[in-house]
Amino acid sequence: MTTVAPERAPSRPSALAPFRVRSYRFQWPADMFTSWAFEMEILIIGWYILVETGSVIMLTAFGSLMFIGTLVAPMFGVFGDRIGHRNLLAGMRLFYACLATGMATLALTGMLNPMLALVLAALLGLVRPSDLGVRGALVATTIPREYLVSAMSVSRTTMDSARFAGALTGAGLFAALGMGPAYIVIVCLYLLSTFLTLQIDAHPKVPVKEGDIVVVRPSAWRDLSEGVAYIWSTPRMQAAMWIAFLVNLTAYPFSGGLLPY
């Protein structure tokens, strides 16, 4: 009588398994450099506004401007579906670099003032809140299913490392060299991140053959309304949205970033 050996459970992929995917090897450092630049920029601008105005109210106004983009964040998801998440993310990071270049130019020429700093911060805040969501969507698009949990977990290290490395670097450069040179480093980080993002593999479009039915894409507002309707009519999606809302309402203000006060 022969006995059948029990089947071995499939081994779980290691934490470094996502780096076997070429796209992830470019996205991870790109996300890390962007997160570092974010932390440096928040600390430097906040420090500048506090020193120049001496007003905690102005400092908190700057902090609130960093999240003004949450009002338009759903549209970034719509545009990501239309132009591709890689292209959207690269465009966003190039926009960060342009704003940082403007801030560096104003600081080096002595033309910077708190109001201009707040205006540039508001422009950054329109786009910055969507960066994390687009990152996650790009990871989900490029990473195989068996590596997805590991990839999302390792991606978290890009933000956690920025909390100490980016903040310390930003404060050190600002104190040692001044605002202008510190912002030149931030510009370089954003440009390097943009370059690495463009190296991520984008899925090629499927060519349309003769006889295929071409579906006309609905308007952006139609896409947005359909997404909202899907969330509202799907209990598990609605539950996830409520959890995210409660977490942001109660816990997020205590871990939203480092302000110089």
ZAFI-974729 format. One record per residue: x, y, z of N, C-alpha, C, O in turn. Coordinates in steps of 0.2 Angstrom, whole numbers. Each point is the difference from the previous one (the first is absolute). Example, Ala and Ser with C-alpha at 12.3 -4.5 7.8 and 13.67 -1.06 7.14 Angstrom:
ZAFI-974729
PT; 66; -28; 39; -4; 6; 0; 4; 6; 0; 5; -1; 3
PT; -7; 6; -7; 4; 6; 1; -4; 5; 3; 3; 6; 1
//
This chain:
ZAFI-974729
PT; 4; -6; 0; -4; 6; 0; 4; 6; 0; 5; 1; 4
PT; -6; 4; -8; 4; 6; -1; -3; 6; 3; -6; 0; 0
PT; 9; 4; 3; -2; 6; 4; 2; 6; -5; 5; 0; -2
PT; -10; 4; 2; 1; 6; -4; 3; 6; 5; -3; 1; 5
PT; 8; 2; -7; 3; 5; 4; -4; 6; 0; -2; 2; -5
PT; 1; 1; 11; -4; 6; 0; 3; 6; -4; 6; 0; 0
PT; -10; 4; -4; 3; 5; -4; 3; 6; 5; -3; 1; 5
PT; 8; 1; -7; 3; 6; 4; -3; 6; -2; -1; 2; -6
PT; 0; 2; 11; -3; 7; -1; 5; 4; -4; 6; 0; 1
PT; -9; 4; -5; 5; 4; -4; 3; 5; 4; -3; 3; 5
PT; 10; -2; -6; 4; 5; 4; -2; 7; -1; -2; 2; -6
PT; 2; 2; 11; -2; 7; -1; 6; 4; -3; 6; -2; 2
PT; -7; 6; -7; 6; 4; -2; 3; 4; 5; -3; 3; 5
PT; 10; -2; -6; 3; 4; 5; -1; 8; -1; -4; 2; -5
PT; 6; 2; 10; -2; 7; 0; 4; 3; -6; -3; 5; -2
PT; 8; -8; 0; 4; 3; -6; -2; -2; -6; 3; 1; -6
PT; -8; -6; 5; -2; -3; -6; -3; 5; -5; 2; -1; -6
PT; -5; 7; 8; -2; 5; -5; 6; 3; -4; -2; 2; -6
PT; 8; -2; 9; 5; 3; -4; 2; -5; -6; 5; 2; -4
PT; -8; -8; 3; 2; -4; -6; -4; 4; -6; 2; -2; -5
PT; -7; 6; 7; -3; 3; -6; 4; 7; -2; 1; 4; 5
PT; 0; -4; -11; 4; 6; -2; -3; 7; 2; 3; 4; 2
PT; -10; -4; -3; -3; 7; 1; 1; 2; 8; 0; 6; 1
PT; -1; -11; 3; 0; 1; 7; 7; 3; 2; 1; 4; 5
PT; 5; -7; -8; 6; 2; 1; 1; 7; -1; 5; 4; 2
PT; -9; -1; -7; 1; 7; -1; -5; 4; 4; 1; 6; 2
PT; -7; -9; -1; -5; 4; 4; 2; 1; 7; -1; 6; 3
PT; 4; -11; 0; 1; 1; 7; 5; 6; 2; -2; 4; 4
PT; 8; -4; -8; 4; 6; 2; -3; 7; -2; 1; 5; 3
PT; -5; -5; -9; -4; 6; -2; -4; 2; 6; -1; 6; 1
PT; -3; -11; 1; -5; 2; 6; 4; 3; 6; -2; 4; 3
PT; 8; -7; -2; 4; 2; 6; 3; 7; -1; -1; 4; 5
PT; 3; -3; -10; 3; 7; -2; -6; 5; 1; 2; 6; 3
PT; -7; -7; -6; -6; 4; 1; -2; 1; 7; -1; 6; 2
PT; 1; -11; 2; -2; 1; 7; 5; 4; 4; -2; 4; 4
PT; 8; -5; -6; 5; 3; 4; 0; 8; -2; 0; 4; 5
PT; -1; -3; -11; -1; 7; -2; -6; 4; 3; 0; 5; 2
PT; -6; -9; -1; -6; 2; 3; 2; 2; 7; -2; 6; 2
PT; 5; -10; 2; 2; 1; 7; 4; 6; 1; -1; 5; 4
PT; 6; -4; -9; 5; 5; 0; -4; 7; -1; 1; 5; 3
PT; -5; -5; -8; -4; 6; -2; -4; 2; 5; -1; 6; 1
PT; -3; -10; 2; -5; 2; 5; 4; 3; 6; -2; 5; 3
PT; 7; -8; -1; 4; 3; 6; 3; 6; -2; 0; 5; 4
PT; 3; -4; -10; 3; 6; -2; -5; 6; 0; 2; 5; 2
PT; -7; -6; -6; -5; 5; -1; -3; 2; 7; -1; 6; 1
PT; -1; -11; 3; -3; 1; 6; 5; 4; 5; -2; 5; 3
PT; 8; -6; -3; 5; 3; 4; 1; 7; -3; 0; 5; 4
PT; 0; -4; -10; 0; 7; -3; -5; 4; 2; 0; 6; 2
PT; -7; -8; -3; -6; 3; 2; 0; 2; 7; -2; 6; 2
PT; 4; -10; 2; 0; 1; 8; 5; 5; 1; -1; 5; 4
PT; 7; -5; -6; 5; 5; 1; -2; 7; -3; 1; 5; 4
PT; -3; -5; -10; -2; 6; -3; -6; 4; 3; 0; 6; 1
PT; -5; -10; 1; -6; 3; 2; -1; 0; 8; -3; 4; 3
PT; 6; -9; 0; 0; -1; 7; -7; -2; 2; -2; 0; 6
PT; -2; -2; -11; -7; -2; 2; -2; -7; -1; 2; -3; -5
PT; -4; 0; 10; -2; -7; 0; -6; -1; -4; -1; -6; -3
PT; -3; 11; 2; -6; -1; -4; 2; -1; -8; -3; -4; -3
PT; 8; 8; 1; 3; 0; -6; 3; -7; -1; -1; -3; -6
PT; 4; 0; 11; 3; -6; -1; -5; -6; -1; 0; -4; -4
PT; -6; 5; 8; -5; -5; -1; -4; 1; -6; -2; -5; -3
PT; 2; 11; 0; -3; 1; -6; 4; -3; -6; -3; -3; -4
PT; 10; 3; 5; 4; -4; -5; -1; -7; 1; -1; -4; -5
PT; 0; 1; 11; -1; -7; 1; -7; -2; -4; 0; -5; -2
PT; -5; 9; 3; -6; -2; -3; 0; 1; -8; -4; -4; -3
PT; 8; 8; 1; 0; 1; -8; 3; -6; -3; -1; -2; -6
PT; 5; -2; 10; 3; -6; -2; -5; -6; -2; 2; -5; -4
PT; -8; 6; 6; -5; -5; -1; -6; 3; -4; -6; -4; 0
PT; 6; 10; -3; -5; 2; -3; -2; -4; -6; -5; 0; -3
PT; 10; -4; 0; -1; -4; -6; -5; -6; 1; -2; -3; -5
PT; 1; 2; 12; -5; -6; 1; -7; 2; -3; -4; -5; -2
PT; 3; 11; 0; -7; 2; -3; 0; -2; -7; -6; -2; -3
PT; 12; 1; 0; 0; -1; -7; 3; -7; -2; 1; -2; -5
PT; 1; -2; 11; 3; -6; -1; -3; -5; -4; 3; -4; -4
PT; -10; 3; 4; -3; -5; -4; 1; 1; -8; 0; -4; -4
PT; 1; 11; 2; 1; 1; -7; 7; -3; -2; 1; -1; -6
PT; 4; 1; 10; 6; -3; -1; 0; -7; -2; 3; -3; -4
PT; -8; -1; 8; -1; -7; -2; -3; 0; -7; 1; -5; -4
PT; -6; 9; 2; -3; 0; -6; 5; 1; -6; 1; -4; -5
PT; 4; 9; 6; 5; 1; -5; 5; -5; 0; 3; -2; -5
PT; -2; -1; 11; 5; -6; 0; -3; -6; -5; 4; -3; -3
PT; -10; 2; 4; -3; -5; -5; 0; 2; -7; 0; -5; -4
PT; 0; 11; 2; 0; 2; -7; 7; 0; -3; 1; -2; -5
PT; 4; 5; 9; 7; 1; -3; 5; -5; 3; 6; 0; -3
PT; -8; -4; 8; 5; -5; 3; 2; 3; 6; 2; 6; 1
PT; -1; -10; 4; 2; 2; 7; 8; 2; 0; 2; 4; 3
PT; 2; -7; -8; 7; 2; 0; 0; 7; -3; 4; 4; 3
PT; -7; -3; -8; 0; 7; -3; -2; 5; 5; 3; 5; 0
PT; -9; -7; 3; -2; 5; 5; 4; 2; 6; 2; 5; 1
PT; 1; -11; 1; 5; 1; 6; 6; 4; -2; 3; 4; 3
PT; 0; -5; -9; 6; 3; -3; -2; 8; -1; 4; 4; 2
PT; -10; -3; -4; -2; 7; -1; -1; 4; 6; 2; 5; 1
PT; -4; -9; 4; -1; 3; 7; 7; 2; 3; 1; 5; 3
PT; 3; -10; -4; 7; 2; 3; 4; 5; -4; 4; 4; 3
PT; -5; -4; -9; 3; 6; -4; -3; 7; 2; 3; 5; 1
PT; -10; -5; 1; -3; 6; 3; 3; 2; 6; 1; 5; 2
PT; 0; -10; 3; 4; 1; 6; 7; 3; -1; 1; 5; 3
PT; 2; -7; -8; 7; 3; -2; -1; 7; -2; 5; 4; 2
PT; -10; -3; -6; -1; 7; -3; -1; 5; 6; 3; 5; 1
PT; -7; -7; 4; -2; 4; 6; 6; 1; 4; 2; 6; 2
PT; 2; -11; -1; 6; 0; 4; 5; 5; -3; 4; 3; 3
PT; -3; -4; -10; 4; 5; -4; -2; 7; 1; 5; 4; 1
PT; -11; -3; -1; -3; 7; 1; 2; 3; 8; 2; 5; 0
PT; -3; -10; 4; 2; 2; 7; 7; 1; 1; 2; 5; 4
PT; 2; -9; -7; 8; 1; 1; 2; 6; -4; 4; 4; 3
PT; -7; -2; -8; 2; 6; -4; -2; 6; 4; 4; 5; 1
PT; -10; -5; 2; -2; 6; 4; 4; 1; 7; 2; 5; 2
PT; 0; -11; 0; 4; 0; 6; 7; 3; -1; 3; 4; 4
PT; 0; -7; -10; 7; 2; -2; 0; 8; -2; 5; 3; 1
PT; -10; -1; -4; 0; 7; -2; -3; 5; 6; 0; 6; -2
PT; -2; -8; 7; -2; 4; 6; -7; 3; -1; -2; 4; 3
PT; -2; -7; -8; -7; 2; -1; -5; -4; 3; -6; 2; 0
PT; 8; -7; 4; -5; -4; 3; -3; 4; 6; 3; 3; 4
PT; -10; -4; -3; -3; 3; 6; -5; -6; 2; -2; -4; -3
PT; -1; 5; 10; -4; -5; 2; -6; -1; -4; -3; -6; -1
PT; 0; 11; -2; -6; -1; -4; 1; -4; -7; -4; -4; -2
PT; 10; 5; -1; 2; -3; -6; 1; -8; 2; -1; -4; -3
PT; 4; 3; 9; 1; -7; 2; -6; -3; 1; -1; -6; -1
PT; -4; 9; 4; -7; -3; 1; -3; -1; -7; -4; -6; 0
PT; 5; 10; -4; -3; -1; -7; 3; -7; -3; -4; -4; -3
PT; 10; 4; 3; 4; -6; -3; -2; -6; 4; -1; -6; -3
PT; 0; 7; 10; -2; -6; 4; -7; -2; -2; -1; -6; 0
PT; -3; 10; -1; -7; -1; -2; 0; -4; -7; -4; -5; -1
PT; 8; 7; -4; 0; -4; -6; 3; -7; 1; -2; -5; -3
PT; 7; 5; 7; 3; -7; 2; -6; -4; 3; -1; -6; -1
PT; -3; 9; 6; -5; -4; 3; -6; -2; -4; -3; -5; 2
PT; 3; 8; -8; -6; -2; -4; 2; -7; -3; -5; -4; -2
PT; 11; 2; 1; 2; -6; -3; 3; -5; 5; -1; -6; -1
PT; 4; 8; 6; 4; -4; 4; -4; -6; 4; 2; -6; 0
PT; -9; 8; 2; -4; -5; 3; -1; -6; -4; -2; -6; 2
PT; 2; 6; -9; -2; -5; -4; 6; -4; -2; 0; -6; -3
PT; 6; 8; 5; 6; -4; -2; 0; -7; 3; 2; -5; -3
PT; -4; 4; 10; 0; -7; 3; -5; -4; -4; 2; -6; -1
PT; -8; 8; 0; -5; -4; -4; 2; -2; -7; -1; -6; -2
PT; 5; 10; -1; 2; -2; -7; 6; -5; 0; 0; -4; -4
PT; 4; 5; 10; 5; -5; 1; -3; -7; 1; 2; -5; -4
PT; -7; 5; 8; -3; -7; 1; -3; -3; -6; 0; -6; -1
PT; -3; 11; -3; -4; -3; -6; 6; -2; -5; -2; -5; -3
PT; 7; 8; 3; 6; -2; -5; 3; -7; 2; 1; -4; -4
PT; 0; 3; 11; 2; -6; 2; -5; -6; -1; 2; -5; -2
PT; -8; 7; 3; -5; -5; -2; 0; -2; -7; -2; -6; -2
PT; 3; 11; -2; 0; -2; -8; 6; -3; -2; 0; -4; -5
PT; 6; 5; 8; 6; -3; -2; 3; -6; 3; 4; -4; -2
PT; -7; 2; 8; 3; -5; 4; -5; -6; 0; -6; 0; 0
PT; 9; -6; -1; -4; -6; 0; -4; -1; 6; 2; 2; 6
PT; -7; -6; -6; -5; 0; 6; 4; -4; 6; -1; 2; 5
PT; 5; -6; -6; 3; -4; 5; 5; 4; 4; 2; -1; 6
PT; 1; 7; -9; 4; 4; 3; -3; 7; 3; 4; 4; 2
PT; -10; -4; -3; -3; 7; 1; 0; 2; 7; 1; 6; 2
PT; -3; -11; 3; 1; 2; 7; 7; 2; 2; 0; 5; 4
PT; 5; -9; -6; 7; 2; 2; 1; 7; -3; 4; 4; 3
PT; -6; -3; -10; 2; 6; -3; -3; 6; 4; 3; 6; 1
PT; -9; -6; 1; -3; 6; 3; 3; 1; 7; 0; 5; 3
PT; 2; -11; 0; 3; 1; 7; 7; 3; -1; 2; 4; 4
PT; 2; -6; -9; 7; 3; -1; -1; 7; -2; 4; 4; 2
PT; -9; -2; -6; -1; 7; -2; -1; 4; 6; 1; 6; 0
PT; -4; -8; 6; -1; 4; 5; 7; 2; 3; 0; 6; 3
PT; 5; -9; -4; 7; 2; 3; 2; 6; -3; 4; 4; 3
PT; -7; -2; -9; 2; 6; -4; -2; 6; 4; 3; 5; 1
PT; -9; -5; 2; -3; 5; 4; 3; 0; 7; 2; 6; 3
PT; -1; -12; 0; 3; 0; 7; 7; 3; 0; 2; 3; 5
PT; 2; -5; -10; 7; 2; 0; 1; 8; -1; 4; 3; 3
PT; -9; -1; -6; 0; 8; -2; -2; 3; 7; 2; 6; 1
PT; -5; -9; 4; -2; 4; 6; 6; 2; 4; 0; 5; 3
PT; 6; -9; -4; 6; 1; 4; 5; 3; -5; 3; 5; 2
PT; -2; -9; -7; 6; 2; -5; -2; 7; -4; 4; 4; 0
PT; -10; -4; -2; -2; 6; -4; 0; 6; 5; 2; 6; -2
PT; -5; -7; 8; -1; 6; 4; 7; 2; 3; 2; 6; 0
PT; 3; -10; 2; 6; 1; 2; 4; 4; -5; 4; 4; 1
PT; -4; -7; -7; 4; 3; -6; -3; 7; -1; 4; 5; -1
PT; -10; -4; 0; -3; 7; -1; 2; 5; 5; 2; 5; -1
PT; -3; -7; 8; 2; 4; 5; 8; 2; 0; 2; 6; 1
PT; 2; -11; -2; 7; 1; 0; 2; 4; -6; 4; 5; 1
PT; -7; -6; -7; 2; 4; -6; -2; 7; 1; 3; 5; -2
PT; -9; -4; 5; -3; 7; 1; 4; 4; 5; 2; 6; -1
PT; 0; -10; 6; 4; 4; 5; 7; 1; -2; 3; 5; 2
PT; 0; -9; -6; 7; 0; -2; 1; 5; -6; 5; 4; 0
PT; -9; -5; -5; 1; 3; -6; -5; 6; -2; 1; 4; -4
PT; -7; -4; 7; -5; 4; -2; -6; -3; -4; 1; -5; -2
PT; -6; 9; 1; -6; -3; -3; 1; -1; -8; -2; -5; -2
PT; 6; 10; -1; 1; -1; -7; 4; -7; -2; -3; -4; -4
PT; 9; 3; 7; 3; -6; -1; -3; -6; 2; 0; -6; -4
PT; -4; 6; 9; -4; -6; 2; -5; -1; -5; -2; -6; -1
PT; -1; 11; -2; -5; -1; -5; 2; -3; -6; -3; -4; -4
PT; 10; 5; 2; 3; -3; -6; 0; -7; 1; -1; -4; -5
PT; 3; 2; 11; 0; -8; 2; -7; -3; -1; -1; -5; -3
PT; -4; 9; 5; -7; -2; -1; -2; -1; -7; -3; -5; -2
PT; 5; 10; -2; -1; 0; -8; 3; -6; -3; -3; -4; -4
PT; 9; 2; 6; 4; -6; -2; -4; -6; 2; 0; -5; -4
PT; -2; 4; 10; -4; -6; 2; -6; -1; -4; -2; -5; -2
PT; -2; 11; 0; -6; -1; -4; 2; -2; -7; -4; -4; -3
PT; 9; 7; 0; 2; -1; -7; 2; -8; 0; -1; -3; -5
PT; 5; 1; 10; 2; -7; 0; -6; -5; 0; 0; -5; -3
PT; -4; 7; 8; -6; -4; 0; -4; 0; -6; -3; -5; -2
PT; 2; 11; -1; -4; 0; -7; 4; -5; -5; -4; -4; -4
PT; 10; 4; 4; 4; -4; -5; -1; -7; 1; -1; -4; -4
PT; 1; 2; 11; -1; -7; 2; -7; -2; -2; -1; -6; -2
PT; -4; 10; 3; -7; -2; -1; -1; -1; -7; -4; -5; -2
PT; 8; 9; -3; -1; -1; -7; 3; -7; -2; -2; -2; -6
PT; 6; -1; 10; 3; -6; -2; -4; -6; 2; 1; -6; -2
PT; -7; 7; 5; -5; -5; 2; -3; -3; -6; -2; 4; -5
PT; 1; -10; 4; -3; -3; -6; -8; 2; 0; -3; -1; 5
PT; 2; 4; -11; -8; 2; -1; -3; -6; -4; 4; -2; -5
PT; -9; 0; 6; -4; -5; -4; -1; 3; -7; -3; 5; 0
PT; 5; -9; -5; -1; 3; -7; -8; -1; -1; -3; -4; 2
PT; 1; 9; -6; -7; 0; -2; -1; -6; -5; 4; -1; -5
PT; -10; -2; 5; -1; -5; -4; -3; 3; -7; -4; 4; 0
PT; 8; -6; -6; -2; 3; -6; -7; -2; -2; -3; -6; 1
PT; -1; 11; -4; -7; -1; -2; 1; -4; -7; 2; 3; -5
PT; -5; -8; 4; -1; -4; -6; -6; 2; -4; -5; 2; 3
PT; 5; -3; -9; -5; 1; -5; -6; -4; 2; 1; -7; 1
PT; -7; 9; 0; -6; -3; 2; -1; 0; 8; -5; -2; 2
PT; 10; 4; 2; -1; 0; 7; -5; 6; 2; 0; 5; -4
PT; -4; -6; 9; -4; 5; 2; 3; 5; 4; 4; -1; 5
PT; -4; 8; -6; 4; 5; 3; -5; 3; 5; -6; 3; -2
PT; 7; -3; 9; -4; 2; 5; 2; 8; 1; 6; 1; 1
PT; -11; 3; -1; 1; 7; 1; 1; 1; 7; -5; -2; 4
PT; 10; 5; -2; 1; 1; 8; -4; 6; 2; -1; 5; -3
PT; -3; -6; 9; -4; 5; 2; 4; 6; 3; 6; 0; 0
PT; -9; 5; 2; 3; 6; 2; 3; -1; 7; -2; -5; 3
PT; 7; 9; -1; 3; -1; 7; -5; 1; 5; 0; -4; 5
PT; -5; 8; -5; -5; 1; 5; -4; -6; 0; -3; -2; 6
PT; 1; -2; -12; -4; -6; 0; 4; -5; 4; -2; -4; 4
PT; 9; 3; -5; 4; -4; 3; 0; 1; 8; -1; -5; 3
PT; 1; 11; -1; 0; 1; 7; -6; -1; 3; 0; -3; 5
PT; -6; 4; -8; -6; -1; 3; -2; -8; 0; -3; -2; 5
PT; 6; -2; -10; -1; -7; 0; 4; -3; 6; -2; -5; 3
PT; 8; 8; -2; 4; -2; 6; -3; 1; 6; 0; -4; 5
PT; -3; 10; -4; -3; 1; 7; -6; -4; 0; -2; -3; 6
PT; -2; 2; -11; -6; -5; 0; 2; -7; 2; -3; -3; 4
PT; 9; 1; -7; 2; -7; 2; 2; -1; 7; -2; -5; 4
PT; 5; 10; -1; 2; 0; 7; -6; 0; 5; -1; -3; 4
PT; -4; 7; -6; -6; 1; 4; -4; -6; 0; -4; -2; 5
PT; 4; -2; -11; -4; -6; -1; 3; -6; 2; -3; -6; 0
PT; 10; 6; 2; 4; -6; 2; 1; 0; 7; 4; 5; 2
PT; -6; -9; 3; 0; 1; 7; 8; -1; 2; 2; 4; 4
PT; 2; -8; -7; 7; -1; 2; 4; 7; -2; 4; 2; 4
PT; -6; 1; -9; 4; 6; -2; -3; 6; 4; 4; 4; 2
PT; -10; -4; 0; -3; 5; 4; 3; -1; 7; 2; 5; 3
PT; -1; -11; 0; 3; -1; 6; 8; 3; 0; 2; 3; 5
PT; 1; -5; -10; 7; 2; -1; 1; 8; 0; 4; 3; 3
PT; -9; 0; -6; 0; 7; 0; -1; 3; 7; 3; 5; 1
PT; -8; -8; 2; -1; 3; 7; 6; -1; 5; 1; 4; 4
PT; 2; -10; -5; 6; -1; 4; 5; 5; -1; 3; 3; 4
PT; -2; -2; -11; 5; 6; -2; -2; 6; 3; 5; 4; 2
PT; -11; -2; -2; -2; 7; 2; 1; 0; 8; 2; 5; 2
PT; -4; -10; 1; 1; 0; 8; 7; 1; 2; 2; 3; 4
PT; 3; -7; -8; 7; 0; 2; 3; 7; -2; 3; 3; 5
PT; -5; 0; -10; 2; 7; -2; -3; 5; 5; 4; 5; 2
PT; -10; -6; 0; -3; 5; 5; 3; 0; 7; 1; 5; 3
PT; 1; -11; -1; 2; -1; 7; 8; -1; 1; 3; 3; 5
PT; 0; -6; -10; 7; -2; 2; 5; 4; -5; 5; 2; 2
PT; -7; 0; -8; 4; 3; -5; 3; 6; 3; 6; 2; -2
PT; -9; 3; 5; 3; 6; 2; 6; -1; 4; 4; 5; 1
PT; -4; -10; 3; 6; -1; 4; 6; -3; -3; 5; -1; 3
PT; -6; -1; -9; 6; -3; -4; 1; 2; -7; 2; -3; -5
PT; -5; 9; 4; 0; 3; -7; 7; 3; -2; 0; 2; -6
PT; 4; -1; 10; 7; 3; -2; 3; 4; 6; -4; 1; 5
PT; 10; 1; -6; 3; 4; 5; 0; 7; -2; 2; 2; -5
PT; -4; 2; 10; 0; 7; -1; 4; 3; 5; 1; -2; 6
PT; 3; 8; -8; 5; 2; 4; -2; 5; 6; 0; 6; 0
PT; -3; -9; 5; -2; 4; 6; 1; -4; 6; -2; 3; 6
//
